[in-house]
Amino acid sequence: MTARLDAGRSGAGAERPAEAPEPDRPDVLDLRLAGLATAAWLSALAGLRLTAGTAALLAALAAGLAGLTAARLLGVLGRPRALAQRYGWIAVAVLLGVVCGAGLTATRLAARDAPPIRGLVEERVAVTAELVVRDDPRPLRGVAGRPATLLVPAELRAVTAEDGRRVTASVRMLVLATGDGWRGLLPGQRLTARGRTAAPRGGDLTAVVLTVTEAPRLHGEPSWAQRAAGALRAGLQRACAPLPDEQGGLLPGLVVGDTSRLPATVEEDFRATGMTHLNAVSGSNVAIVVGAVLLLARWARAGPVLAVALCGVALVGFVILVRPSPSVVRAATMGAIGLAALAAGRPRAALPALAAAVTVLVMVDPELAGDPGFALSVLATGGLLLFAPPWGDALRRRGVPAGLAEALAVPAAAQLACGPVVAGISGTVSLVAVPANLLAVPAVAPATVFGVLAALISPVWPAGAEFAAWLGSWPAWWLVCIARYGARLPAGNLPWPGGTAGALLLAALTVALLVATRRPVLRRLLAVVAVAVVLGALPVRLLAPGWPPRGWVVVACAVGQGDTVVLPVAPGRAVVVDAGPEPGEADACLRRLGVREVPLLVVSHFHADHIGGVAGVFRGRRVAAVLVPGWWEPAAGRALVRAAADAGGTSLRPAGAGERFRFGAVELAVLGPPYPLRGTRSDPNNNSVILRATVAGVGILLPGDAETEQQRALLDRAPAGALRADVLKVAHHGSAYQDPGFLDAVRPAVALVPVGVGNGYGHPSQEVLGRLVRGGARVLRTDTDGDVAVVRGREGLAVVARGVDPGRRR
């Protein structure tokens, strides 16, 4: 009887050997559309770097292969094998993804590269363009005292050249505007603008760049949704105006992605701690707002249909508030996926929904395939769906409370999924990102909710809006503190290969670790190895970080197109000459050098590439004195330095030729300007403070941006041999405006050239570099070598280059 029963069970089981797994089972992943989405994404990304014809050929080949494969699977071309039957439809889905991604990208490339538009771009002619604004105008950093340049994404409708040629086309364009009337434009605004065409950088769907110096001529008004969004966003900014700069600048960033008031130092801290996603509208913002509405609906015992309807209204309202730009629509789509699946009671359905959303978004806008924000949104959503639930369950099984288990699993899953992209962009792997985001979790939701409330009630109740913003400023303050102290932790970011290769390498290692940890033995082995690496390598990095090198006498920092030079006084103390263009870069350089106190900050002149980052020097440091030039122009640069000094409790002191200073091992002598120079090519440059520093017996000449006129004046006035120096910081980023006699008089052994990658000024001059090399100098450039240090050793001078950080902004 027993044998018969067993056989019966066996027979019953044999009748259903291939029962399909149910997608809603918690231990089964529904990846049926993953191949389609991945192929569409990657083929669109490849298509952006190909010609329209090549992308169309790729789509045609994929369509042909998909047809042949489908015919074979359907038995038209013979009975398929079992293995082909099992995996063939997956291959068909992948090929159809290639057809969608490459085919639609090819059509957009054909419009972008149409001969009439391409001809106007190559000729760089003056035109009158009819266009529609696509996104908010964004200011670009410029030179202090000059009008800010605004970057305005737009859609071209028609363009008329000076010779009467008229081209009608619907293609993307970028407007670089310096005239009045551009700053307050809203997306959807139709206008006419006069400017000159230029070629785009490539790699996206932008067909033309238009440089404009005149005010636009507006036609009609934007849509009601854009006007409503503009009113609410302006109301949020007014509500945040009484708050401190850090909280008042962060709260609009958390709510609507508006970081116009956010201090650059806070932005740099968020980047260093892996929290920069909080400053942009992402799926998490959507999930917080809609999730809050869902909780209220459930608290009020609303039915599923009413709850879903309320969530839909909240989603539409939030999209209107932050502006329905492509990035916001992308974030709304990603954030709504998980909530829709959760409301439907089928969380596993979120994976095919995510894949379908990726496919549709890439087909509608192929340019998203190359957008890092799109990649981060998709990967973060996928990580939350794939990794967070099983990790949370595993933690609960080990006795971790439910709320804490989810709080640990969610940021870890998001960081793991986004890690390869972040590493490829920044060239670093953050060790503080997971704990920083974990600490930030309790504060993000209340800050966002209070910020949204402040925006909504600002048109009708300004006082209530300010009170709501004040409530939201407290969790925002907590986020600022997390980022500030996390960015200062030693060894918080480890170097990693940048670019696509670095991203793929970390992705491969991540997949290998996930597979390995499924086996208990390998999991324990990896845990032991990880602990050993941390205990062994971290103390070495803390005690002997390798930078700055032992015996350094001067460092030229890689801060982009600008100057920051550091002279060591004592451990933790240094004289700083100039602050570069951005506060974050100056602060990061001083943190790398361990500088905690600045007995003297020298400002050579008031151009933005030398003083734009002055707030970063003051940040978290005591600056005892600020030495400034007697030539107080441009006024905007002088005001920026004065404001930073006033905030730091420091006064400005004009420099005078012949003055001397001593700070520990650093001796400074002010050589120039010997007298005020007027009517030169650039009077601010030619009235730069010129210093001769001596550190541990090494002579260092720091001429600021002195050009030919000041160099010649100094040669005429200086005693013989007074300009001789072992190290020369080459003036004006190595520009061609150098006096040959001045370079010959200095006759340096080492020449340091602070210069930014890909600058549009032609710096440095190859002729100047060649003259220095022929004179026996070793030339180092911050654009190719990164931070560069001169070291005094037993055998004389040596140079050490830290290397270029792949993610460094220029």
C-alpha positions, 0 to 999 in steps of 0.5 A: 500500500505504501509503495502504491501510494508513493507511486501514485504521488510520483505519477501525479507529480509526473503529470505536472513537471513543468508547472510555471512559477507564479510571479507573485510568490515572494521567492520568485523574481519576474524578470520577463521584461528585464531583457527588453528594457536593458537592451532598449537602454543600452542600444539607445546609449550606443546610438547616441554615439553613432550616426543615424545610419549606423543606428538604423542599420543596427535596428534593422539587423536586430529586427531581422534576427528577431523575426527569424528567431520568432519564426523558428520558435513558432515552428515555421522554420522547423521544430525548435530544440528544447533549449531554444524553446526555453530561452528563445523568447528571451532572445526575441525580447532582447532583440526587440529592445534593440529595435526600439532603442536603436531605431527610435534613436536613429530617427532623432539623430536624423532630425538632429543632423539634418543638413539645413540645421547642420549647415547653419551650425557649421557656418556659425551665422547670426540667426533669429530663432523661434523656440520653446523653453524646456527647463529652468534657466541655470546660471553658469559660473563666470568671472566676477564683475561680469554678467552671469551666463544662463544655460537655457534648454529649449526646443527649436521650432524655426530659425532664420539666418541673416541671408534670409534662409529659413529652416523649420525643424523640431530639434533640441538646442541650448541657449547661452544667454547673457542678456536681460529677461532670461532669468525668470523664464518658465518652461513652456514659454514661447519666444524669439531670440537673436544670437549666433549659432555654435556646434554642440559637444555631441553625445546627446540630441542637442542640435545647436547651441545659440549664444545670445546677448539680447533680451528675448521677445516673448509670445504668449504665456506658459501653461497654467501648470507651469505658472502655478509651479512658478508661483508655488516655488517662489512662495517656498523660496520666500518662506525659506528666506528668513532661515539660515543659508544652509537650511534655507538653501537645502529645503527647496532642494529637498522639495523641488530640486531648487539649489539656487540658494544652497551654499557650495560648501554644503553641496560639496559635503553632500557629494562627499557623503553620497547624499547628493541625490537628496538635492535633486527631485528623485523617485524617493521624493515622489514616494515620500509625498504620495506615501504620506497621502496613502498613510493619511488615506488608510488612517481615515479608513478610505477604500482602495479605490479612493486611496489610489485616487488620492495618491494619483491626485497627489502625484499630479500635484507634486509633478506640477509643483516641481515642474513637469520637466523630463527629469521630474516625469522620470522621477514620478514614474520611478517613484510611483512604480513601487507604490502602485504595486504596493497598493495593488498588493502585488509587490513583485509586479513592480519589477516588470512595471519598472522594466516597462517604464524604462523601455517607454521612457527611453523610447520617448526620450532616448537622451535619458539613456545617457543621463546619470540621473536616469541611471541612478533612479532606475538602479535605486528603484531596482535595488529597493525592489530586489535587495531591500525586502530579502535583506530586511527579512533576513535581519528580522529573522536574526532578531532585528526589530522590523522598523530598524531592519527596513531602515538598514536594508533600504539605504544599503540596497540603494547604495549597492545598486547605485555604487557602480555608477557613482564610482564611475562618475566620481572616481571614488568609493564612499565608505560613509555613504551607507551610514550617512544615508542611514542617519538621514532617513528619519529626517528626509520625510519630515523635511520634505513634507513640511517643505511641500506644505510651506509651498502649498500654503504660501500663496494664501497664508505666508505666515503659515508657510514661514512656520512650516518652513521653520519646522522643516528647517530642523530636520534639514539642519540634521541633514547638513550636520550629517553631511558636514561631519561625514565629509570630514571623516578620514578615509571616507572616500577611497580612490577607484578607477573612473569612467565606464571601466571603473563602473563595470569593474565595480558592477562585476565585483558587486555581482560576484559578491552577491552570488558568493554570499548565497553560500554560508561558507563563502559568506563567512569567508568574505566577512573575515576578509572584509574585517581583515581589510578594514583592520589592516588597511584603514589604520595604514591609510589614517596614519600614512595616507600618502598625501601630502608627501613628507617634506613638502614645501609648496602644493598647487591644488587642482581646483579647475581653471583657477589658483590655490597655492598652499605653503606649510607653516606647521602641522595643520597650519598653512599660508594659502595664496588664492582660493580658486573658482569654487568653495568646495574645491578649495576646501577639499584641497585643504582637507586633503592637506590636513590644514585646520588653521590659516594664519594668512590668506593672500588674495592676488587679485579679485577675479573669480578664478582666484577668489570664487572659493574663498568661503571654502578656505574659511569653512571650519578654519580660523583665518587670522588675516587676509592680505589683498591687493591695492587695486580693488577691482572688480568690485563684485570680487572685492565684495565677495572676499569682504563678505567671507572675511566679515563672516569669519571675523577677519579684516582685510589688509592691503598689501604694499611692496616691500612688506615682509611676513613670517609664519613659522617656516614660511617667510614672505616678501611682497615684491609687487606691484611696484606701482599702480598700472593703468590702461593695460590689457587687464588692469586687475591682472597687472596689479596682482600681488606678487610674492616671494616665499621661502620655505625651508630654504626653497625660494618660491615665486608667486606672481598671481596673474601678472602679465607682460606689463607688470612683469616688465615693470618688476624687472625694471625695478627689482635688484639683480637676482631678486626674482631668482627662485627655485619654484615658479607658479607660472602666472595667469595659468601659463598664458601667452602673456609672459615676458621672456626676460622675466622667465629668464630672470626667475630661471626656476628648477620647477614650474607649476601651472594651475590650469583647468581641463578643456578651458576655452582660453588656450591655457597654457601656451605651448610656447611658454611651456617650451621656453621653461623646459628649455631653461631647465625647468620641470613643468607640472600642470594641475589639469594633467597631474592633479594636485602637485607638490614640491618636496625638499629632500636630502638630494635636493628638490623633487616633485610629487603628483597626486593624480587627477580625480576623474570626477573633479569638476573643471 
